[in-house]
Amino acid sequence: MSTVSLSIDYSTGAQKHFSGISWKEDLTILGALDASTTIPPGTVVTFGSDRAGHVLGLVIDEMPGKDTPALDWVVSVNAKRFEHRLGTETSFNFFPEERAANRLRPGDHVLIKLEVKTDL
C-alpha cells in the first residue's frame, strides 16, 4: 500500500505526525489533512471557503485561536513551500488546473506549520 505522511507543527514545541496516510489517486493536501482526523489521536479541522471553494480561515486543533489573528498555516510538500491555494472539490470544479498543484504522490511528505503572517 502506498502512503503519504503529514506533519503539523504548532510552533509551540508541539507537533503531530501521521506517517501512514493511505495514498489514492487524486489525493490532495486537504484530503490528507482530512484523513488525519480519523487516525488517533486525530485532528480537529475547520475552515471556510470563498465562493470558488478556496480554503479560508484554516483552524487545526483550535489553532490559531481567536486571540492570535497574526498567525496562519503555511504548507510545504517535500520541504518545498506550497505557493498555491488549498482548494475544496468545489474550487477544482471552478479551477481544474488547481487540482494538479494540490495533488499528492505516493511517498510525499506534507508539513503544515503555524507561522506569523507576512502580509500584515
Beta strands, then each sheet from edge to edge (+ up, - down):
strand 1: 3-9
strand 2: 15-22
strand 3: 45-49
strand 4: 55-60
strand 5: 71-77
strand 6: 80-81
strand 7: 109-116
sheet 1: 2+ 1- 7- 5+ 6-
sheet 2: 3+ 4-
end
